[in-house]
Amino acid sequence: MSSSFNFTNPLIHSSSVFTNSHKSKSKSSFLLHPLTSPISLLIPSKSIKTPSSRRPLSAVLTTEQTELQPKLEQNDDQNPSFRFKDYMIQKANLVNQALNDAVSLQDPLKIHEAMRYSLLAGGKRVRPVLCLAACDLVGGPESAAIPAACSIEMIHTMSLIHDDLPCMDNDDLRRGKPTNHRMFGEDVAVLAGDALLSFAFEHMAAAVTAAGVSPERVVRAIGELAKATGSGGLVAGQVVDIESEGANDVGLELLEYIHVHKTAALLEAAAVIGAIVGGGSEEEIEKLRIFARRIGLLFQVVDDILDVTKSTEELGKTAGKDVAAEKATYPKLMGIEKSKEFAETLREEAVEALAGFDPVKAEPLIALSNYIAYRQR
């Protein structure tokens, strides 16, 4: 089977996004999103150093999140002034409460029950926490970022509801619970996703403006979210992913295109929107865009690795579904070890992108990149 997606080579460029301290690194091929910074496609050759054993750490977000890596625990031990576990608990609680308040039970009852079922089902809350951390990094008030963070999580939840549908990935389990369509039926699940999508923009416009953010910045933030969500972002990645199932000609360039759009785009939007509503400068916004692009692809590389190395019980979702669907993944194209090396390179590049920011305020983002790299579910 051959993929019907016509991948155009002009998107590939050879350049470097790094400063003089990185000139010693070999040049990489870059796949460019039309409106954002590039990300490295080069398979790293250096060895990755990982702990020989890992002990589970208690959940930082919800009861479903029962494992974090010892590296995060080591970060807490080595830097007592910043406790990542405590930070994540605090921020997740803020987001969860804000989501609960934003999407209340009202008539028609069934659709709001379905919306709340998936929205409040737990999860890592990486995107909203990223938004809050980016806002704080540029000196913005948390009150401005919370409604923006909620809007981003609504979009993410919509994508999960739709992704699980029988016409898409046909999944029965999400975050350790039956998927939305299994609980409410396919018709209501589709509508619940649609409702979250539209309400995300309504909430962004009203609540972020009410928090005192200028109309110009609110409009720009809405534009970033729309771009990340639509046919130039998440939807683009999803469509190309579907058309590539079972194809035997999917290479690393096309795989990166899929994941830069399907996964990284919304993570990138979370960081950029946090910086926008926080009053960040153009330079600060673009640095955070590069950071988030790195961790966005990192998130997917790790997801691909976990899909073939963990069980359904460990993941809280169906394991091995990408292999069953004959999808291209990083382990399939690169092997497990090279995929781990690539993930470590992305993590390092993400941290390097934060150079120049207040190191104390950058700590949550550095720890978050470590969490994404070393998570076990």
Disulfide bonds with the S-S distance in Angstrom:
none
